[in-house]
Amino acid sequence: MKKINIAVLGCGRIGQMHAKNVALHEMTSLACVYDINEDFANKVATDLGVHAVTKDSEIFSNAEIDAVLVASPTDTHIEFIEKSVAANKPVLCEKPIDLDINKVNESAERLKGNNVPIQLGFNRRFDPGHQEAKKSLLNGEIGDLYQCIITSRDPGMPSWEYLQASGGQFRDMTIHDFDLARFMLGEEPVKVFAIANALIEPKLKSDLNDSDTLMIIMETASGKQCHINNSRSATYGYDQRVELFGSKGMIVSDNRKPHEVRKFAKEFVNRQEPYLNFFIERYQEAYMNEITAFAEVVLNKSQPIVNFEDGRKALVLAETAYKSVKSGRMEKID
Ligand SMILES: NC(=O)c1ccc[n+]([C@@H]2O[C@H](COP(=O)([O-])OP(=O)(O)OC[C@H]3O[C@@H](n4cnc5c(N)ncnc54)[C@H](O)[C@@H]3O)[C@@H](O)[C@H]2O)c1
């Protein structure tokens, strides 16, 4: 079977991981890498035995490259998505599409009518636990879904530089949970209520009008309920749980540990390993499954299960959450 030849743009934290996954994956090969910082690109290229290009145009004009993976900073995503589409190359782009909903809407207008696949990097949809939960729900194992509860807490505060450029907790962090909520609920939230505060780093509120601790309540048109809670820093580690509650039962997609060994002694009972460190470790299989899904889209000329419109809708929920924090009221989706 011919491998799908993928170029990776952006060789930072997540780009390095994606480049490695693409190189290792049985359905894909790494064509080349590109980063505005040539040293970063050269390092990844050397480690993975490919070449680094010095201009992004070398990727879009190369007929040997089947598809593109965008892992550069958020403010470059729209440009690279549109260049990929213009070059007729399917693209897997990291989240979020942009921090500005107007720019996303304008890009959606420009992209209207195109059928080049655009997959969004909402990796949690590909987590084996979350996928099993959704499958069981669709199989009717818990009957009618009433509530979806999502907990997502990071293991520690990012750097101040990161926070300054992040676009805010709802757009940067909760965006994953908005998408996961839509995925699990199977219908669109129509009302959003949110509270947010800077309880861990007060400077976030005073200097950036941002938060580190937030809670959201959402309701769908049929009355299904969803609660999301986020923290930028949980002392006990990366806390990632989804609970689905329905007429016939409950499903929990739980945290992951390196193994399930429990230790008991005079001083403690039930001692276990801490949770897997952060997103690269916790969602390792999800990122690989995301590449599988993308390769299948390219191979079968099909459309991705998570696309540009999903990215846009998650951002609309984030904007509505900001509106609710400001007004102190439950807000309807525009
Ligand atoms: N899905 C996830 O779990 C997840 C996790 C982390 C980050 N992300 C997203 O991935 C993107 C990258 O995040 P990161 O943490 O890897 O950032 P990063 O800052 O570590 O890496 C970004 C890289 O892009 C390079 N770059 C800057 N401008 C560029 C340009 N015009 N063209 C090519 N390369 C350019 C930088 O030199 C850097 O190496 C962000 O949009 C972020 O939101 C997603």
The ligand as an SDF file (V2000), in Angstrom:
LIG
                    3D

 44 48  0  0  0  0  0  0  0  0999 V2000
   -4.3040   19.4790   20.0200 N   0  0  0  0  0  0  0  0  0  0  0  0
   -3.5250   19.6820   21.0490 C   0  0  0  0  0  0  0  0  0  0  0  0
   -3.5410   18.9250   22.0080 O   0  0  0  0  0  0  0  0  0  0  0  0
   -2.5630   20.8540   21.0490 C   0  0  0  0  0  0  0  0  0  0  0  0
   -1.5820   20.9190   22.0300 C   0  0  0  0  0  0  0  0  0  0  0  0
   -0.6700   21.9700   21.9920 C   0  0  0  0  0  0  0  0  0  0  0  0
   -0.7630   22.9370   21.0140 C   0  0  0  0  0  0  0  0  0  0  0  0
   -1.7600   22.8680   20.0890 N   0  0  0  0  0  0  0  0  0  0  0  0
   -1.8660   23.9080   19.0320 C   0  0  0  0  0  0  0  0  0  0  0  0
   -0.7750   23.7100   18.1380 O   0  0  0  0  0  0  0  0  0  0  0  0
   -0.2900   24.9690   17.6760 C   0  0  0  0  0  0  0  0  0  0  0  0
    1.2020   25.0580   17.9950 C   0  0  0  0  0  0  0  0  0  0  0  0
    1.3710   24.9940   19.3820 O   0  0  0  0  0  0  0  0  0  0  0  0
    2.7760   24.6340   20.0750 P   0  0  0  0  0  0  0  0  0  0  0  0
    2.4980   24.5150   21.5150 O   0  0  0  0  0  0  0  0  0  0  0  0
    3.4390   23.5200   19.3690 O   0  0  0  0  0  0  0  0  0  0  0  0
    3.5630   25.9860   19.7940 O   0  0  0  0  0  0  0  0  0  0  0  0
    5.1480   26.2060   19.7620 P   0  0  0  0  0  0  0  0  0  0  0  0
    5.3520   27.6660   19.9730 O   0  0  0  0  0  0  0  0  0  0  0  0
    5.8480   25.2280   20.6480 O   0  0  0  0  0  0  0  0  0  0  0  0
    5.5380   25.8230   18.2590 O   0  0  0  0  0  0  0  0  0  0  0  0
    5.1700   26.5910   17.1550 C   0  0  0  0  0  0  0  0  0  0  0  0
    6.2690   26.4530   16.1150 C   0  0  0  0  0  0  0  0  0  0  0  0
    5.8510   27.1120   14.9250 O   0  0  0  0  0  0  0  0  0  0  0  0
    6.9500   27.8700   14.4020 C   0  0  0  0  0  0  0  0  0  0  0  0
    6.4010   28.9680   13.5810 N   0  0  0  0  0  0  0  0  0  0  0  0
    6.0950   30.2430   13.9310 C   0  0  0  0  0  0  0  0  0  0  0  0
    5.5970   30.9170   12.8710 N   0  0  0  0  0  0  0  0  0  0  0  0
    5.6160   30.0440   11.8270 C   0  0  0  0  0  0  0  0  0  0  0  0
    5.2440   30.1570   10.4670 C   0  0  0  0  0  0  0  0  0  0  0  0
    4.7390   31.2760    9.9590 N   0  0  0  0  0  0  0  0  0  0  0  0
    5.4180   29.0700    9.6720 N   0  0  0  0  0  0  0  0  0  0  0  0
    5.9370   27.9020   10.1650 C   0  0  0  0  0  0  0  0  0  0  0  0
    6.3060   27.7490   11.4580 N   0  0  0  0  0  0  0  0  0  0  0  0
    6.1380   28.8030   12.2710 C   0  0  0  0  0  0  0  0  0  0  0  0
    7.7200   28.3250   15.6160 C   0  0  0  0  0  0  0  0  0  0  0  0
    9.0560   28.6460   15.2770 O   0  0  0  0  0  0  0  0  0  0  0  0
    7.5960   27.0900   16.5260 C   0  0  0  0  0  0  0  0  0  0  0  0
    8.6450   26.1800   16.3140 O   0  0  0  0  0  0  0  0  0  0  0  0
   -1.1360   26.0400   18.3550 C   0  0  0  0  0  0  0  0  0  0  0  0
   -2.1570   26.4300   17.4830 O   0  0  0  0  0  0  0  0  0  0  0  0
   -1.7230   25.3210   19.5600 C   0  0  0  0  0  0  0  0  0  0  0  0
   -3.0040   25.8360   19.9490 O   0  0  0  0  0  0  0  0  0  0  0  0
   -2.6410   21.8450   20.0800 C   0  0  0  0  0  0  0  0  0  0  0  0
  1  2  1  0
  2  3  2  0
  2  4  1  0
  4  5  1  0
  4 44  2  0
  5  6  2  0
  6  7  1  0
  7  8  2  0
  8  9  1  0
  8 44  1  0
  9 10  1  0
  9 42  1  0
 10 11  1  0
 11 12  1  0
 11 40  1  0
 12 13  1  0
 13 14  1  0
 14 15  2  0
 14 16  1  0
 14 17  1  0
 17 18  1  0
 18 19  2  0
 18 20  1  0
 18 21  1  0
 21 22  1  0
 22 23  1  0
 23 24  1  0
 23 38  1  0
 24 25  1  0
 25 26  1  0
 25 36  1  0
 26 27  1  0
 26 35  1  0
 27 28  2  0
 28 29  1  0
 29 30  1  0
 29 35  2  0
 30 31  1  0
 30 32  2  0
 32 33  1  0
 33 34  2  0
 34 35  1  0
 36 37  1  0
 36 38  1  0
 38 39  1  0
 40 41  1  0
 40 42  1  0
 42 43  1  0
M  CHG  2   8   1  16  -1
M  END
$$$$
